[in-house]
Amino acid sequence: MTCTRCGLVFHKYDDYLRRREQLTRPARRSGWGEWLTTLRAYLAVPTPSMKRYLGGYLVLWGLFVVWGMSYLILSVEELGRGFHFMHQVNLPFHEAGHVIFGLFGQFIGSLGGTLGQLAIPLICAIALLKTRHDTFGASLCMWWFGQNFLDIAPYMADARAGELPLLGGNYGKSSPYGVHDWEYLLGETGLLAYDQTLAAIVLNLGRLIMLAAMLWGGYLLWRAHRDNNR
C-alpha cells in the first residue's frame, strides 16, 4: 500500500522501523550468561564489617593463606603420613555421612563418608551467603571444602596398598573387604587399578579450589580497601 500524497510505501517503512528497533535494542544476555554475571556481582561484594575492621580481616586472611600453603606443598604420601588438625575436624562429618547415607545401601553408605565431609563446608558457605551475605566467611568455607579433597586423596591412593590406619587402629590390608572405603568403591566400579591417578586428580582439584578461595578472600579485601578510600 502506497500513500497517494507522499509516495510512502507502508510495508517497506514498517520493515525499516523493525530493523531500526532491532539495531537500537540492547543485546539480551543468554540465560546462563545473565545468571553468571549476577552471581559474580553477588559474590564480589565485601561485607560492611570488612570495611570497618579491615585490618583484622587481613590478618585472618593471611593466616589462612599461610595455613593453606602448608597443605598445598604436601604430596599425597606426606598428607597421608602426618598428623593434620583438619583431618580431625573432617572426621566426624565423614563418619556421620556413613550413617546418614548408609540408609541407601552399602555402596552409597561407603561413598557417604566422602559426601558428608564435602557437604558440610558447602552447607556452611550457602548458609552464610543466604542469611548474612557474608562473602568472606563463604570464601573460608570454600577453603575448607578444597582442603577436604586433600584429606580424601591419601585414602583414595591407598585403595590397593591398604597401609594407612583406619578408624579403630585397623588397616585396609588386614580388614575385611568393604571396610576400606576406597578399596570397596573403586573395586566395585572396576577402577581399583587407577587409585593413584584418581587420587592425583582429587589432590590437584582440592589445591585449585583452595587457591581460588584464597584469591576470592583477597579480592574481597581489596574491594573493601578500595571502598574505604573513595
Stockholm file with secondary structure:
# STOCKHOLM 1.0

chainA/1-230         MTCTRCGLVFHKYDDYLRRREQLTRPARRSGWGEWLTTLRAYLAVPTPSMKRYLGGYLVLWGLFVVWGMSYLILSVEELGRGFHFMHQVNLPFHEAGHVIFGLFGQFIGSLGGTLGQLAIPLICAIALLKTRHDTFGASLCMWWFGQNFLDIAPYMADARAGELPLLGGNYGKSSPYGVHDWEYLLGETGLLAYDQTLAAIVLNLGRLIMLAAMLWGGYLLWRAHRDNNR
#=GR chainA/1-230 SS CBCTTTCCBHHHHHHHHHHHHHHHSCCCCCHHHHHHHHHHHHHTCCCHHHHHTHHHHHHHHHHHHHHHHHHHTCCHHHHHHSCCHHHHHHHHHHHHHHHHHGGGCHHHHHHHHHHHHHHHHHHHHHHHHHHHCCHHHHHHHHHHHHHHHHHHHHHHHTTTTCCSBCTTSCBGGGSCTTSSHHHHHHHHTTCGGGHHHHHHHHHHHHHHHHHHHHHHHHHHHHHHHHHHTC
#=GC SS_cons         CBCTTTCCBHHHHHHHHHHHHHHHSCCCCCHHHHHHHHHHHHHTCCCHHHHHTHHHHHHHHHHHHHHHHHHHTCCHHHHHHSCCHHHHHHHHHHHHHHHHHGGGCHHHHHHHHHHHHHHHHHHHHHHHHHHHCCHHHHHHHHHHHHHHHHHHHHHHHTTTTCCSBCTTSCBGGGSCTTSSHHHHHHHHTTCGGGHHHHHHHHHHHHHHHHHHHHHHHHHHHHHHHHHHTC
//
